[in-house]
Amino acid sequence: MNSVIDVRYAGLPPGSWRPSRSQVASILRSMVRAAGAAPAELAVLLVGDTAMRTLNRRYRRIDRATDVLSFGLPRVAPRISGRPQPLGDLVVSLPTCLRQARTEGSPPLRRLAHLMAHGILHLLGRDHRTPAAFARMERLAHKLVEAALGAAARHSKPGA
């Protein structure tokens, strides 16, 4: 059984970079497997900075765009055998992702994968309230990115 991934776009400026839905879903399926989680049901919304700022202000009371938000689901429902486990929703700002990729000199798809890995780890219950916890979470995110993209993606052209 595979994870079920729903990928959507909203509030992106015309002509914005949009990785394919199938590419994003494939990366996320690989990450869920690499994290050792049961097959999951997960929604991903790829947005512009204005939409992200609105969500960040509404849910975190921080009035600026951020790179990734995760919205977990309560763990009250029993697991249904033979069906993916609902995990939650991720929201990623593609313009912020592109700026970060340019700043660190990495391919945009690799940066997007890292942001999604970070969000998945939050959905799986990880947090980073201390510098040490943040460092651990970053190492785990890196492992998920490597599992999903492998070394070849590090050397792809920026903008790919």
Summary of the structure (lengths in Angstrom):
residues: 160
radius of gyration: 15.2
end to end distance: 29.9
largest distance: 44.4
contacts: 478
relative contact order: 0.18
helix: 48%
strand: 18%
